[in-house]
Amino acid sequence: MTHRNFDRRRALQTIAGAGAACLLSGRAAWAQKSDYPNKPIRFIVPFNPGGATDTLARVLARSMAATLGQPIVVENKSGASGMLGTDQVAKAAPDGYTFAISLSTSLLINQFLYARMAYNPRNDLLMLSQIAAAPVTLVAHPAVPAGNIRELLAWVKANKGKVSYGSWGVGSYAHLAGAYMSKTTRSDMVHVAYKGESPMIQDLIGGQLQVCFSSAQNTKPFIDNGRLKAIGVTGTQRMAILPDVPTIREQGVADDAYSIFGWAGMAAPAGTPEGIVGQVHAALMKASQDAAVQETITSAGFVPVFNTPAEFSSAYARDVPVWQELIKIADARID
């Protein structure tokens, strides 16, 4: 019995020693591969050039490239509400050379909006960091006789079937929030989808639309010159670039549909090695202190976030039921 116990002990020691050797070998292998990155990195932006997300990706790329020691190339792959470019990242090799800089639209919302998607964001992507919270402005044509959210809701309700609202695409926050407003006021508002915010804003100024949700980057110049009327902003705090415009929540309308906000975030293909994720995340955190990055975020009306993968996952889990319910209430499901 003693001999068998000794043999078992010796066997366990041998296995433990082998395991330790494998662990050390694995660490040594990672050390040998620590020349990452050794070629250019790609940031895929699944939207058209020139928008706030594209601008943010480019300023981050410049800052992070200096830290990582390799060029970072920003590629615009627009289409299908951000899904084409995001799918390209989801299907890319998890080697640390392809990342998405995108919005909550393609990283979270679309999975509840579309009946079929080529990727599953929760399974196929690693959420690396939120970059910025992206509340938006609610603006109206100056002829609309409303100066705050309660007056606007009352006016919309009194003009059933006569009010048009714009969005930058089916499934965008502007679409969902407008549909929610229409449904809760029973006003049968008409949705007009555009390919981008700029043509939507031009039609709002021209009177083809009466109201829309849009980024402060696009609306602030026209709010300042009186060509658009600011009703409020989404989210839970005022925008630094529009400090005199109260949130919708401040005005006594606390519906989640108006308190929630989209965000910009960075994602990698699922399975990207932890060491690479840590290295890229560290470069992103360093970029977060860059004055040019901060200026780009705040001038767009966004709020800097820059969190850890764990914090991003926690925030993501909190957002999921709110967006899911908003899409259900707005009856915005797309087959």
Salt bridges, closest charged atoms under 4 A:
ASP7 OD2 - HIS3 NE2 3.16
ASP7 OD1 - ARG10 NH2 3.29
ASP54 OD1 - ARG58 NE 2.94
GLU75 OE1 - ARG42 NH1 3.31
ASP87 OD1 - LYS91 NZ 2.51
ASP188 OD2 - LYS160 NZ 3.95
ASP224 OD2 - LYS220 NZ 2.63
GLU250 OE1 - ARG238 NH2 2.89
